């Protein structure tokens, strides 16, 4: 069973359509409600990538 989505406001859509690239896996990811207050600080797409951040930094050296 699918739930109907509420129509988004045009102003909110432009802010939320921004994508970033994950610093570990280099995949694009989109804005999420849980990142509403800290979107500027978000660098990783998932917990897994956040936990592997040290491995990637070690490989670059």
Secondary structure, DSSP 8 states (H G I E B T S, - for coil): ---------HHHHHHHT-EEE-TTT--EEE--GGGTTTTTT---SSHHHHHTHHHHHHHH-
